[in-house]
């Protein structure tokens, strides 16, 4: 068990907080501020305790010097000020005297946000990746700016960066914030110690993206529903014709092995919604043998009924990945139906592992119907694979 905010004394201390403010910004305006809102409980707790709060985050990728003009955290500071109801000091630097002086002059209960940590990935036009590759000197430098480190950025917990692992390895005291604490508790309940019957739903385009999840959950789950583009690799492994559908030829033997060792746990679609090409057109339907001139872009109505039946009575459901091309209006029915079926389960613990599944639930108005929707697609996926998350691993144990 990692140290949490309840395990550390933060009054009058300079507390460095890694948050996830990687929000979408268009023409200088934030189009979705959910990640900023998700960090508020930790920030408010620290302010109430009289900490001097230093916040920092990455924003998108910085591949060249020109990216810096569009990827500043300045608009985030403005929005945070509105949400937190207090002034935020913004320092448009990632290191140096201006930042150090601003931190030294902070009073208890004040908040400072400094610039995009990934600005450290490009220096004088050269790609150096000091942040992304966990440069030792940068981690030490950032750690020297405070007394306590709080990691509250679950979205980057699967990455070993200077702003999480680097600081945690070089500071006297570290803990996880409320957001990361909740993520770990929910994922543990939904993946490590599920109440049975436990149904896992795995979708998305490629088997190769989800091998680790299938491997890790085969022994834990009572049923594993497979949908999305990856289902067609399984169809072909069974000897079916899949038309022009997505297929990973090099994963056919693996798909066969999974089907053999699953002892009937794996539940595949039994029909398919198809189109002649990757376009949002009116679908045609087929069984698991597709005509040569079409590609499967969603599960069909019979599969929806099968998956609903499979979910009946489940006490734990973990879902990662859509059932079809849900950004196409004509091919989102499978994803929406599965989403609805999980949302309406009675008395079940329901977990979405971030990413596209989370987007589907939120866009279709089911966000409040799930026990937990993860804020970190990549991190939750690696957790579901049974991997350790470097950003959490580096935090001190309680």
Secondary structure as UniProt FT lines:
FT   HELIX           5..7
FT   TURN            11..12
FT   STRAND          14..18
FT   STRAND          25..26
FT   TURN            27..28
FT   STRAND          29..30
FT   HELIX           34..48
FT   TURN            49..50
FT   STRAND          52..56
FT   HELIX           65..69
FT   HELIX           74..84
FT   STRAND          88..91
FT   HELIX           97..104
FT   TURN            108..109
FT   STRAND          111..114
FT   HELIX           117..121
FT   STRAND          122..123
FT   TURN            124..125
FT   STRAND          126..127
FT   TURN            130..134
FT   HELIX           136..143
FT   TURN            144..145
FT   STRAND          148..151
FT   HELIX           154..156
FT   TURN            157..158
FT   HELIX           162..166
FT   HELIX           167..168
FT   TURN            169..170
FT   STRAND          173..176
FT   HELIX           178..187
FT   HELIX           188..192
FT   STRAND          198..202
FT   HELIX           207..218
FT   TURN            219..220
FT   STRAND          223..226
FT   HELIX           230..237
FT   TURN            238..239
FT   TURN            243..244
FT   HELIX           249..251
FT   HELIX           252..261
FT   TURN            262..264
FT   STRAND          266..268
FT   STRAND          272..275
FT   STRAND          284..286
FT   TURN            292..293
FT   STRAND          295..299
FT   HELIX           301..311
FT   TURN            312..313
FT   STRAND          316..320
FT   TURN            326..327
FT   HELIX           329..331
FT   HELIX           333..343
FT   STRAND          349..352
FT   HELIX           355..363
FT   TURN            364..365
FT   HELIX           367..369
FT   STRAND          372..373
FT   HELIX           377..384
FT   TURN            385..386
FT   HELIX           390..393
//
